[in-house]
Amino acid sequence: MDKPLILKQKICLLGDGAVGKTSLIRRFVEDAFRDDYLLTIGTKTSKKRIIIKKPDFPRDIHLTLIIWDIMGQISFRKLLHPTYLRGARGAIFVCDLTRLETLEHLDDWIDSLYVEGKVMPSVFVGNKSDLVDKHAFGKAEIESVASAYDSPSFTASAKTGENVENLFSALAEKIISDMAARDVLFVD
């Protein structure tokens, strides 16, 4: 087996405040969940390595995701500085299944990311799937938004862990496929 390709890629989680971005990251990176809400001030970064094995690639890929958790308050979104997004190779757009307005606001988050017209791999997720009796919308509405960007969508729960690994893995796969399509993988 050939030596694995080692990569690091920055991704951003974007969405309104209290949709569960920090909790999704904590579940993915630490496999932990806390019920208390902690407001993210500015940004917080975490990282986690995942291994991607594809039969059509000559070697495995060890991808370290540098995960930027970006503050979701509306006042911050209006001031979102391009520096926070610079260098990002993928995005996870997060909404809260119990609050319809968080889905409606995703357009503003998408606009902030694609301000220069650059399309990048993305995944859409409706968090808090465990709160079934409180849902204001479902997977069909998330799929509708995601399909406009040729992106996968998920419902997930940071609390139970449902689909958390899957959504980060889906984004990692999209990033690698995008890099392969641009011929920037396996260049020695």
C-alpha positions in Angstrom: 0.0 0.0 0.0 1.3 3.4 -0.9 2.0 6.0 1.8 -1.3 7.9 2.6 -1.8 11.4 1.3 -1.9 13.8 4.3 -4.2 16.9 3.9 -5.5 19.7 6.1 -8.6 21.6 5.0 -10.5 24.4 6.7 -14.3 24.1 6.9 -16.8 26.5 8.5 -20.1 25.8 10.3 -22.6 28.6 9.5 -26.1 29.3 10.8 -28.0 31.3 13.3 -27.3 31.4 17.0 -28.4 28.4 19.1 -28.9 26.1 16.2 -26.3 23.7 17.7 -23.2 24.4 15.6 -20.9 24.1 18.7 -22.8 21.0 19.9 -22.4 19.3 16.5 -18.7 20.0 16.5 -18.3 18.8 20.1 -20.2 15.6 19.2 -18.0 15.0 16.2 -14.6 15.9 17.7 -15.1 14.7 21.3 -18.1 12.4 21.1 -19.7 14.5 23.9 -22.8 16.6 24.4 -23.7 19.2 27.0 -27.2 20.6 27.5 -26.0 24.1 28.6 -25.9 26.8 25.9 -22.6 28.6 25.5 -22.6 31.6 23.2 -19.7 31.4 20.7 -17.9 34.8 20.6 -16.3 35.4 17.2 -14.9 32.0 16.2 -13.6 28.8 17.8 -11.6 26.2 16.0 -11.3 22.5 16.5 -9.8 19.7 14.4 -10.3 16.1 13.7 -8.6 13.7 11.3 -10.6 11.3 9.2 -9.4 8.6 6.8 -10.9 8.5 3.3 -10.5 5.3 1.4 -11.7 5.3 -2.2 -11.2 2.4 -4.6 -10.5 4.9 -7.5 -7.8 6.7 -5.6 -4.2 5.3 -5.6 -3.8 5.8 -1.9 -5.7 6.5 1.3 -6.3 10.1 2.3 -5.8 11.2 5.9 -7.7 14.5 6.0 -7.5 16.8 9.0 -10.6 19.0 9.2 -9.8 22.4 10.7 -13.3 23.2 11.9 -14.3 26.9 12.4 -17.3 27.4 14.6 -18.6 30.9 13.6 -20.8 33.0 15.9 -24.4 33.0 14.6 -26.0 36.1 16.1 -27.6 38.3 13.4 -25.6 41.3 14.4 -22.4 39.4 13.8 -23.6 37.9 10.5 -24.0 41.4 9.1 -20.4 42.2 10.1 -19.1 38.8 9.1 -15.5 39.6 8.0 -14.2 37.7 5.0 -11.1 36.8 7.0 -13.2 34.2 9.0 -14.2 32.5 5.7 -10.9 33.0 3.8 -9.3 29.7 2.9 -12.4 27.6 3.7 -12.7 24.6 1.4 -16.1 23.5 2.6 -19.1 24.6 4.7 -21.8 23.0 6.8 -25.0 25.1 6.9 -26.9 24.4 10.1 -30.5 25.2 11.0 -32.7 24.2 14.0 -35.6 21.9 13.1 -37.7 23.5 15.9 -37.3 27.1 14.5 -38.4 27.7 10.9 -36.7 31.1 10.7 -33.3 29.4 11.0 -33.9 27.6 7.7 -35.1 30.8 6.1 -32.0 32.6 7.3 -29.7 30.1 5.6 -29.9 32.1 2.4 -28.1 35.0 4.2 -25.4 32.6 5.4 -25.0 31.2 1.9 -24.7 34.7 0.5 -22.0 35.6 3.1 -20.0 32.6 2.0 -20.4 32.9 -1.7 -20.0 36.7 -1.8 -17.2 36.4 -4.4 -19.2 33.9 -6.5 -17.0 31.0 -5.5 -19.0 27.8 -5.0 -17.5 25.3 -2.6 -18.5 21.9 -1.3 -21.3 22.2 1.3 -23.7 20.1 3.4 -27.0 21.2 4.9 -28.2 19.9 8.2 -31.3 20.3 10.3 -30.2 19.8 13.9 -32.2 18.7 16.9 -33.9 15.7 15.2 -34.3 14.3 18.7 -37.0 16.9 19.5 -39.6 15.3 17.2 -42.6 16.8 19.0 -41.2 20.3 18.5 -40.3 20.2 14.8 -41.4 23.2 12.7 -40.2 21.7 9.4 -38.5 18.5 8.2 -36.1 16.9 5.9 -38.0 17.8 2.7 -37.5 21.5 3.4 -33.8 21.1 4.0 -33.4 18.9 0.9 -35.2 21.7 -1.1 -32.6 24.3 -0.1 -29.6 21.9 -0.4 -30.6 20.7 -3.9 -30.2 24.2 -5.2 -26.5 23.9 -4.4 -26.1 20.3 -5.4 -25.4 19.4 -1.8 -26.4 16.6 0.5 -28.7 17.3 3.4 -29.2 15.6 6.7 -31.3 15.8 9.8 -29.1 15.2 12.9 -28.9 15.3 16.6 -25.9 16.5 18.4 -27.5 15.2 21.6 -27.9 11.6 20.4 -25.1 11.6 17.7 -27.6 10.7 14.9 -26.0 11.5 11.5 -23.2 13.7 13.0 -20.4 11.5 11.6 -22.3 11.1 8.4 -22.6 14.8 7.7 -18.9 15.6 8.4 -17.9 12.5 6.3 -20.2 13.7 3.4 -18.5 17.1 3.4 -15.0 15.5 3.5 -15.9 13.3 0.6 -17.2 16.3 -1.4 -14.0 18.3 -0.6 -11.8 15.4 -1.8 -14.0 14.9 -5.0 -13.8 18.6 -5.7 -10.0 18.6 -5.3 -9.7 15.5 -7.6 -11.9 17.2 -10.2 -9.5 20.2 -10.2 -6.5 17.8 -10.4 -5.0 19.0 -7.1 -4.8 15.6 -5.5 -1.9 13.2 -5.9 0.4 15.7 -7.4 4.0 14.8 -6.4 
